[in-house]
Amino acid sequence: MDLSAVTFMDSSGLTLRNRTEAAQGTLELRGLPDQTLRLLDITAARDLFTLTP
């Protein structure tokens, strides 16, 4: 999922990961803005995703 155009994301955005996991799928995040990376760090969720530049 390309998130390079995302300007705001709160913790509710993390529910997508839970849905993907429940469906036994995978989710790769690309182009994360600094704010989104901070959110993942604050919530200790960075390691739950595959991140690519």
N, CA, C, O and CB atoms as a CASP TS submission, in Angstrom:
PFRMAT TS
TARGET T0000
AUTHOR 0000-0000-0000
METHOD Language model
MODEL 1
PARENT N/A
ATOM      1  N   MET     1       0.841  -1.153   0.000  1.00  0.00           N
ATOM      2  CA  MET     1       0.000   0.000   0.000  1.00  0.00           C
ATOM      3  C   MET     1       0.901   1.234   0.000  1.00  0.00           C
ATOM      4  O   MET     1       1.769   1.381   0.860  1.00  0.00           O
ATOM      5  CB  MET     1      -0.965  -0.012   1.211  1.00  0.00           C
ATOM      6  N   ASP     2       0.688   2.101  -0.953  1.00  0.00           N
ATOM      7  CA  ASP     2       1.474   3.331  -1.053  1.00  0.00           C
ATOM      8  C   ASP     2       0.822   4.408  -0.197  1.00  0.00           C
ATOM      9  O   ASP     2      -0.308   4.821  -0.461  1.00  0.00           O
ATOM     10  CB  ASP     2       1.597   3.802  -2.533  1.00  0.00           C
ATOM     11  N   LEU     3       1.534   4.861   0.827  1.00  0.00           N
ATOM     12  CA  LEU     3       1.004   5.878   1.731  1.00  0.00           C
ATOM     13  C   LEU     3       1.684   7.235   1.553  1.00  0.00           C
ATOM     14  O   LEU     3       1.585   8.094   2.429  1.00  0.00           O
ATOM     15  CB  LEU     3       1.155   5.420   3.162  1.00  0.00           C
ATOM     16  N   SER     4       2.358   7.431   0.451  1.00  0.00           N
ATOM     17  CA  SER     4       3.122   8.663   0.255  1.00  0.00           C
ATOM     18  C   SER     4       2.250   9.917   0.220  1.00  0.00           C
ATOM     19  O   SER     4       2.749  11.010   0.488  1.00  0.00           O
ATOM     20  CB  SER     4       3.910   8.569  -1.021  1.00  0.00           C
ATOM     21  N   ALA     5       0.977   9.789  -0.098  1.00  0.00           N
ATOM     22  CA  ALA     5       0.099  10.958  -0.154  1.00  0.00           C
ATOM     23  C   ALA     5      -0.687  11.168   1.147  1.00  0.00           C
ATOM     24  O   ALA     5      -1.481  12.103   1.247  1.00  0.00           O
ATOM     25  CB  ALA     5      -0.867  10.816  -1.315  1.00  0.00           C
ATOM     26  N   VAL     6      -0.469  10.315   2.123  1.00  0.00           N
ATOM     27  CA  VAL     6      -1.193  10.436   3.390  1.00  0.00           C
ATOM     28  C   VAL     6      -0.692  11.652   4.149  1.00  0.00           C
ATOM     29  O   VAL     6       0.513  11.840   4.310  1.00  0.00           O
ATOM     30  CB  VAL     6      -1.031   9.157   4.249  1.00  0.00           C
ATOM     31  N   THR     7      -1.619  12.473   4.613  1.00  0.00           N
ATOM     32  CA  THR     7      -1.240  13.666   5.373  1.00  0.00           C
ATOM     33  C   THR     7      -1.596  13.536   6.846  1.00  0.00           C
ATOM     34  O   THR     7      -1.093  14.298   7.672  1.00  0.00           O
ATOM     35  CB  THR     7      -1.913  14.898   4.790  1.00  0.00           C
ATOM     36  N   PHE     8      -2.453  12.585   7.186  1.00  0.00           N
ATOM     37  CA  PHE     8      -2.812  12.369   8.591  1.00  0.00           C
ATOM     38  C   PHE     8      -3.213  10.917   8.785  1.00  0.00           C
ATOM     39  O   PHE     8      -3.880  10.323   7.937  1.00  0.00           O
ATOM     40  CB  PHE     8      -3.963  13.319   9.029  1.00  0.00           C
ATOM     41  N   MET     9      -2.802  10.357   9.904  1.00  0.00           N
ATOM     42  CA  MET     9      -3.220   9.008  10.259  1.00  0.00           C
ATOM     43  C   MET     9      -3.190   8.896  11.773  1.00  0.00           C
ATOM     44  O   MET     9      -2.199   9.251  12.411  1.00  0.00           O
ATOM     45  CB  MET     9      -2.306   7.927   9.591  1.00  0.00           C
ATOM     46  N   ASP    10      -4.275   8.403  12.342  1.00  0.00           N
ATOM     47  CA  ASP    10      -4.270   8.173  13.778  1.00  0.00           C
ATOM     48  C   ASP    10      -4.248   6.659  14.016  1.00  0.00           C
ATOM     49  O   ASP    10      -4.105   5.878  13.076  1.00  0.00           O
ATOM     50  CB  ASP    10      -5.512   8.843  14.466  1.00  0.00           C
ATOM     51  N   SER    11      -4.388   6.264  15.246  1.00  0.00           N
ATOM     52  CA  SER    11      -4.251   4.845  15.565  1.00  0.00           C
ATOM     53  C   SER    11      -5.332   3.980  14.935  1.00  0.00           C
ATOM     54  O   SER    11      -5.162   2.764  14.840  1.00  0.00           O
ATOM     55  CB  SER    11      -4.271   4.656  17.049  1.00  0.00           C
ATOM     56  N   SER    12      -6.430   4.568  14.507  1.00  0.00           N
ATOM     57  CA  SER    12      -7.465   3.766  13.856  1.00  0.00           C
ATOM     58  C   SER    12      -6.969   3.195  12.532  1.00  0.00           C
ATOM     59  O   SER    12      -7.521   2.211  12.038  1.00  0.00           O
ATOM     60  CB  SER    12      -8.723   4.607  13.624  1.00  0.00           C
ATOM     61  N   GLY    13      -5.945   3.793  11.960  1.00  0.00           N
ATOM     62  CA  GLY    13      -5.352   3.251  10.742  1.00  0.00           C
ATOM     63  C   GLY    13      -4.672   1.919  10.953  1.00  0.00           C
ATOM     64  O   GLY    13      -4.414   1.192   9.994  1.00  0.00           O
ATOM     65  N   LEU    14      -4.379   1.593  12.194  1.00  0.00           N
ATOM     66  CA  LEU    14      -3.726   0.319  12.494  1.00  0.00           C
ATOM     67  C   LEU    14      -4.680  -0.863  12.383  1.00  0.00           C
ATOM     68  O   LEU    14      -4.233  -2.009  12.347  1.00  0.00           O
ATOM     69  CB  LEU    14      -3.127   0.359  13.882  1.00  0.00           C
ATOM     70  N   THR    15      -5.981  -0.610  12.329  1.00  0.00           N
ATOM     71  CA  THR    15      -6.937  -1.713  12.227  1.00  0.00           C
ATOM     72  C   THR    15      -6.805  -2.459  10.909  1.00  0.00           C
ATOM     73  O   THR    15      -7.176  -3.630  10.825  1.00  0.00           O
ATOM     74  CB  THR    15      -8.355  -1.194  12.380  1.00  0.00           C
ATOM     75  N   LEU    16      -6.290  -1.812   9.892  1.00  0.00           N
ATOM     76  CA  LEU    16      -6.096  -2.474   8.604  1.00  0.00           C
ATOM     77  C   LEU    16      -5.172  -3.677   8.744  1.00  0.00           C
ATOM     78  O   LEU    16      -5.383  -4.709   8.106  1.00  0.00           O
ATOM     79  CB  LEU    16      -5.529  -1.489   7.576  1.00  0.00           C
ATOM     80  N   ARG    17      -4.156  -3.541   9.575  1.00  0.00           N
ATOM     81  CA  ARG    17      -3.256  -4.664   9.789  1.00  0.00           C
ATOM     82  C   ARG    17      -3.992  -5.843  10.402  1.00  0.00           C
ATOM     83  O   ARG    17      -3.784  -6.985   9.990  1.00  0.00           O
ATOM     84  CB  ARG    17      -2.094  -4.250  10.679  1.00  0.00           C
ATOM     85  N   ASN    18      -4.846  -5.583  11.378  1.00  0.00           N
ATOM     86  CA  ASN    18      -5.597  -6.656  12.018  1.00  0.00           C
ATOM     87  C   ASN    18      -6.520  -7.353  11.028  1.00  0.00           C
ATOM     88  O   ASN    18      -6.641  -8.578  11.046  1.00  0.00           O
ATOM     89  CB  ASN    18      -6.404  -6.110  13.190  1.00  0.00           C
ATOM     90  N   ARG    19      -7.160  -6.594  10.179  1.00  0.00           N
ATOM     91  CA  ARG    19      -8.039  -7.186   9.163  1.00  0.00           C
ATOM     92  C   ARG    19      -7.245  -8.039   8.176  1.00  0.00           C
ATOM     93  O   ARG    19      -7.672  -9.130   7.798  1.00  0.00           O
ATOM     94  CB  ARG    19      -8.804  -6.085   8.408  1.00  0.00           C
ATOM     95  N   THR    20      -6.098  -7.532   7.771  1.00  0.00           N
ATOM     96  CA  THR    20      -5.264  -8.270   6.827  1.00  0.00           C
ATOM     97  C   THR    20      -4.787  -9.578   7.446  1.00  0.00           C
ATOM     98  O   THR    20      -4.813 -10.626   6.800  1.00  0.00           O
ATOM     99  CB  THR    20      -4.062  -7.418   6.386  1.00  0.00           C
ATOM    100  N   GLU    21      -4.357  -9.510   8.688  1.00  0.00           N
ATOM    101  CA  GLU    21      -3.884 -10.709   9.366  1.00  0.00           C
ATOM    102  C   GLU    21      -5.020 -11.724   9.535  1.00  0.00           C
ATOM    103  O   GLU    21      -4.809 -12.921   9.344  1.00  0.00           O
ATOM    104  CB  GLU    21      -3.284 -10.345  10.733  1.00  0.00           C
ATOM    105  N   ALA    22      -6.201 -11.266   9.886  1.00  0.00           N
ATOM    106  CA  ALA    22      -7.347 -12.162  10.057  1.00  0.00           C
ATOM    107  C   ALA    22      -7.703 -12.868   8.750  1.00  0.00           C
ATOM    108  O   ALA    22      -8.186 -14.001   8.759  1.00  0.00           O
ATOM    109  CB  ALA    22      -8.558 -11.382  10.574  1.00  0.00           C
ATOM    110  N   ALA    23      -7.463 -12.195   7.636  1.00  0.00           N
ATOM    111  CA  ALA    23      -7.736 -12.779   6.324  1.00  0.00           C
ATOM    112  C   ALA    23      -6.546 -13.580   5.807  1.00  0.00           C
ATOM    113  O   ALA    23      -6.544 -14.036   4.663  1.00  0.00           O
ATOM    114  CB  ALA    23      -8.097 -11.686   5.328  1.00  0.00           C
ATOM    115  N   GLN    24      -5.545 -13.744   6.649  1.00  0.00           N
ATOM    116  CA  GLN    24      -4.311 -14.466   6.320  1.00  0.00           C
ATOM    117  C   GLN    24      -3.609 -13.860   5.110  1.00  0.00           C
ATOM    118  O   GLN    24      -3.040 -14.569   4.281  1.00  0.00           O
ATOM    119  CB  GLN    24      -4.614 -15.939   6.056  1.00  0.00           C
ATOM    120  N   GLY    25      -3.662 -12.541   5.029  1.00  0.00           N
ATOM    121  CA  GLY    25      -3.010 -11.828   3.943  1.00  0.00           C
ATOM    122  C   GLY    25      -1.724 -11.179   4.409  1.00  0.00           C
ATOM    123  O   GLY    25      -1.301 -11.361   5.551  1.00  0.00           O
ATOM    124  N   THR    26      -1.110 -10.428   3.526  1.00  0.00           N
ATOM    125  CA  THR    26       0.089  -9.680   3.864  1.00  0.00           C
ATOM    126  C   THR    26      -0.137  -8.217   3.506  1.00  0.00           C
ATOM    127  O   THR    26      -0.955  -7.882   2.650  1.00  0.00           O
ATOM    128  CB  THR    26       1.337 -10.252   3.130  1.00  0.00           C
ATOM    129  N   LEU    27       0.609  -7.365   4.185  1.00  0.00           N
ATOM    130  CA  LEU    27       0.470  -5.932   3.953  1.00  0.00           C
ATOM    131  C   LEU    27       1.851  -5.304   3.958  1.00  0.00           C
ATOM    132  O   LEU    27       2.574  -5.380   4.951  1.00  0.00           O
ATOM    133  CB  LEU    27      -0.445  -5.271   5.023  1.00  0.00           C
ATOM    134  N   GLU    28       2.210  -4.688   2.849  1.00  0.00           N
ATOM    135  CA  GLU    28       3.487  -3.984   2.729  1.00  0.00           C
ATOM    136  C   GLU    28       3.187  -2.504   2.569  1.00  0.00           C
ATOM    137  O   GLU    28       2.382  -2.105   1.729  1.00  0.00           O
ATOM    138  CB  GLU    28       4.336  -4.524   1.524  1.00  0.00           C
ATOM    139  N   LEU    29       3.842  -1.707   3.381  1.00  0.00           N
ATOM    140  CA  LEU    29       3.615  -0.260   3.342  1.00  0.00           C
ATOM    141  C   LEU    29       4.791   0.431   2.671  1.00  0.00           C
ATOM    142  O   LEU    29       5.950   0.128   2.954  1.00  0.00           O
ATOM    143  CB  LEU    29       3.400   0.303   4.765  1.00  0.00           C
ATOM    144  N   ARG    30       4.478   1.361   1.781  1.00  0.00           N
ATOM    145  CA  ARG    30       5.503   2.108   1.038  1.00  0.00           C
ATOM    146  C   ARG    30       5.309   3.606   1.217  1.00  0.00           C
ATOM    147  O   ARG    30       4.196   4.094   1.417  1.00  0.00           O
ATOM    148  CB  ARG    30       5.463   1.745  -0.461  1.00  0.00           C
ATOM    149  N   GLY    31       6.418   4.311   1.140  1.00  0.00           N
ATOM    150  CA  GLY    31       6.377   5.767   1.091  1.00  0.00           C
ATOM    151  C   GLY    31       5.759   6.423   2.309  1.00  0.00           C
ATOM    152  O   GLY    31       5.045   7.418   2.185  1.00  0.00           O
ATOM    153  N   LEU    32       6.024   5.880   3.475  1.00  0.00           N
ATOM    154  CA  LEU    32       5.402   6.438   4.680  1.00  0.00           C
ATOM    155  C   LEU    32       5.962   7.806   5.032  1.00  0.00           C
ATOM    156  O   LEU    32       7.177   7.977   5.134  1.00  0.00           O
ATOM    157  CB  LEU    32       5.593   5.494   5.853  1.00  0.00           C
ATOM    158  N   PRO    33       5.076   8.784   5.219  1.00  0.00           N
ATOM    159  CA  PRO    33       5.510  10.104   5.673  1.00  0.00           C
ATOM    160  C   PRO    33       6.046  10.010   7.105  1.00  0.00           C
ATOM    161  O   PRO    33       5.751   9.055   7.823  1.00  0.00           O
ATOM    162  CB  PRO    33       4.341  11.126   5.594  1.00  0.00           C
ATOM    163  N   ASP    34       6.821  10.991   7.505  1.00  0.00           N
ATOM    164  CA  ASP    34       7.419  11.003   8.846  1.00  0.00           C
ATOM    165  C   ASP    34       6.375  10.883   9.948  1.00  0.00           C
ATOM    166  O   ASP    34       6.605  10.185  10.935  1.00  0.00           O
ATOM    167  CB  ASP    34       8.221  12.273   9.045  1.00  0.00           C
ATOM    168  N   GLN    35       5.227  11.554   9.799  1.00  0.00           N
ATOM    169  CA  GLN    35       4.191  11.512  10.831  1.00  0.00           C
ATOM    170  C   GLN    35       3.689  10.083  11.025  1.00  0.00           C
ATOM    171  O   GLN    35       3.448   9.657  12.155  1.00  0.00           O
ATOM    172  CB  GLN    35       3.021  12.445  10.462  1.00  0.00           C
ATOM    173  N   THR    36       3.534   9.358   9.947  1.00  0.00           N
ATOM    174  CA  THR    36       3.047   7.985  10.031  1.00  0.00           C
ATOM    175  C   THR    36       4.096   7.085  10.672  1.00  0.00           C
ATOM    176  O   THR    36       3.759   6.210  11.469  1.00  0.00           O
ATOM    177  CB  THR    36       2.671   7.458   8.636  1.00  0.00           C
ATOM    178  N   LEU    37       5.354   7.291  10.332  1.00  0.00           N
ATOM    179  CA  LEU    37       6.422   6.516  10.977  1.00  0.00           C
ATOM    180  C   LEU    37       6.465   6.794  12.478  1.00  0.00           C
ATOM    181  O   LEU    37       6.681   5.878  13.271  1.00  0.00           O
ATOM    182  CB  LEU    37       7.788   6.844  10.338  1.00  0.00           C
ATOM    183  N   ARG    38       6.263   8.037  12.869  1.00  0.00           N
ATOM    184  CA  ARG    38       6.221   8.375  14.306  1.00  0.00           C
ATOM    185  C   ARG    38       5.075   7.655  14.998  1.00  0.00           C
ATOM    186  O   ARG    38       5.234   7.154  16.112  1.00  0.00           O
ATOM    187  CB  ARG    38       6.078   9.897  14.505  1.00  0.00           C
ATOM    188  N   LEU    39       3.918   7.601  14.344  1.00  0.00           N
ATOM    189  CA  LEU    39       2.782   6.884  14.905  1.00  0.00           C
ATOM    190  C   LEU    39       3.125   5.417  15.135  1.00  0.00           C
ATOM    191  O   LEU    39       2.810   4.853  16.183  1.00  0.00           O
ATOM    192  CB  LEU    39       1.567   7.004  13.984  1.00  0.00           C
ATOM    193  N   LEU    40       3.766   4.811  14.157  1.00  0.00           N
ATOM    194  CA  LEU    40       4.148   3.404  14.302  1.00  0.00           C
ATOM    195  C   LEU    40       5.164   3.219  15.425  1.00  0.00           C
ATOM    196  O   LEU    40       5.131   2.214  16.134  1.00  0.00           O
ATOM    197  CB  LEU    40       4.722   2.869  12.985  1.00  0.00           C
ATOM    198  N   ASP    41       6.062   4.180  15.587  1.00  0.00           N
ATOM    199  CA  ASP    41       7.033   4.099  16.678  1.00  0.00           C
ATOM    200  C   ASP    41       6.369   4.288  18.040  1.00  0.00           C
ATOM    201  O   ASP    41       6.647   3.538  18.976  1.00  0.00           O
ATOM    202  CB  ASP    41       8.128   5.143  16.486  1.00  0.00           C
ATOM    203  N   ILE    42       5.504   5.275  18.153  1.00  0.00           N
ATOM    204  CA  ILE    42       4.833   5.569  19.423  1.00  0.00           C
ATOM    205  C   ILE    42       3.979   4.382  19.880  1.00  0.00           C
ATOM    206  O   ILE    42       3.909   4.079  21.071  1.00  0.00           O
ATOM    207  CB  ILE    42       3.957   6.830  19.287  1.00  0.00           C
ATOM    208  N   THR    43       3.342   3.727  18.934  1.00  0.00           N
ATOM    209  CA  THR    43       2.468   2.607  19.271  1.00  0.00           C
ATOM    210  C   THR    43       3.213   1.268  19.267  1.00  0.00           C
ATOM    211  O   THR    43       2.604   0.213  19.443  1.00  0.00           O
ATOM    212  CB  THR    43       1.304   2.551  18.297  1.00  0.00           C
ATOM    213  N   ALA    44       4.530   1.319  19.067  1.00  0.00           N
ATOM    214  CA  ALA    44       5.362   0.106  19.003  1.00  0.00           C
ATOM    215  C   ALA    44       4.850  -0.864  17.940  1.00  0.00           C
ATOM    216  O   ALA    44       4.877  -2.080  18.126  1.00  0.00           O
ATOM    217  CB  ALA    44       5.397  -0.593  20.374  1.00  0.00           C
ATOM    218  N   ALA    45       4.384  -0.306  16.824  1.00  0.00           N
ATOM    219  CA  ALA    45       3.808  -1.126  15.764  1.00  0.00           C
ATOM    220  C   ALA    45       4.686  -1.211  14.520  1.00  0.00           C
ATOM    221  O   ALA    45       4.332  -1.905  13.566  1.00  0.00           O
ATOM    222  CB  ALA    45       2.465  -0.586  15.386  1.00  0.00           C
ATOM    223  N   ARG    46       5.808  -0.528  14.512  1.00  0.00           N
ATOM    224  CA  ARG    46       6.648  -0.519  13.306  1.00  0.00           C
ATOM    225  C   ARG    46       7.044  -1.932  12.889  1.00  0.00           C
ATOM    226  O   ARG    46       7.056  -2.251  11.699  1.00  0.00           O
ATOM    227  CB  ARG    46       7.908   0.325  13.541  1.00  0.00           C
ATOM    228  N   ASP    47       7.361  -2.767  13.852  1.00  0.00           N
ATOM    229  CA  ASP    47       7.800  -4.130  13.542  1.00  0.00           C
ATOM    230  C   ASP    47       6.675  -5.043  13.078  1.00  0.00           C
ATOM    231  O   ASP    47       6.933  -6.173  12.662  1.00  0.00           O
ATOM    232  CB  ASP    47       8.455  -4.732  14.744  1.00  0.00           C
ATOM    233  N   LEU    48       5.451  -4.583  13.140  1.00  0.00           N
ATOM    234  CA  LEU    48       4.315  -5.398  12.706  1.00  0.00           C
ATOM    235  C   LEU    48       4.095  -5.332  11.203  1.00  0.00           C
ATOM    236  O   LEU    48       3.324  -6.113  10.646  1.00  0.00           O
ATOM    237  CB  LEU    48       3.057  -4.956  13.420  1.00  0.00           C
ATOM    238  N   PHE    49       4.775  -4.396  10.547  1.00  0.00           N
ATOM    239  CA  PHE    49       4.580  -4.184   9.109  1.00  0.00           C
ATOM    240  C   PHE    49       5.887  -4.392   8.358  1.00  0.00           C
ATOM    241  O   PHE    49       6.978  -4.256   8.912  1.00  0.00           O
ATOM    242  CB  PHE    49       4.030  -2.769   8.836  1.00  0.00           C
ATOM    243  N   THR    50       5.744  -4.724   7.091  1.00  0.00           N
ATOM    244  CA  THR    50       6.869  -4.701   6.177  1.00  0.00           C
ATOM    245  C   THR    50       6.893  -3.316   5.558  1.00  0.00           C
ATOM    246  O   THR    50       5.947  -2.923   4.875  1.00  0.00           O
ATOM    247  CB  THR    50       6.766  -5.832   5.084  1.00  0.00           C
ATOM    248  N   LEU    51       7.973  -2.568   5.792  1.00  0.00           N
ATOM    249  CA  LEU    51       8.090  -1.202   5.291  1.00  0.00           C
ATOM    250  C   LEU    51       9.115  -1.150   4.173  1.00  0.00           C
ATOM    251  O   LEU    51      10.204  -1.713   4.287  1.00  0.00           O
ATOM    252  CB  LEU    51       8.477  -0.230   6.423  1.00  0.00           C
ATOM    253  N   THR    52       8.759  -0.475   3.099  1.00  0.00           N
ATOM    254  CA  THR    52       9.698  -0.256   1.999  1.00  0.00           C
ATOM    255  C   THR    52       9.698   1.220   1.656  1.00  0.00           C
ATOM    256  O   THR    52       8.701   1.912   1.864  1.00  0.00           O
ATOM    257  CB  THR    52       9.329  -1.116   0.753  1.00  0.00           C
ATOM    258  N   PRO    53      10.823   1.707   1.127  1.00  0.00           N
ATOM    259  CA  PRO    53      10.910   3.143   0.791  1.00  0.00           C
ATOM    260  C   PRO    53       9.902   3.572  -0.267  1.00  0.00           C
ATOM    261  O   PRO    53       9.863   4.744  -0.644  1.00  0.00           O
ATOM    262  CB  PRO    53      12.306   3.476   0.308  1.00  0.00           C
TER
END
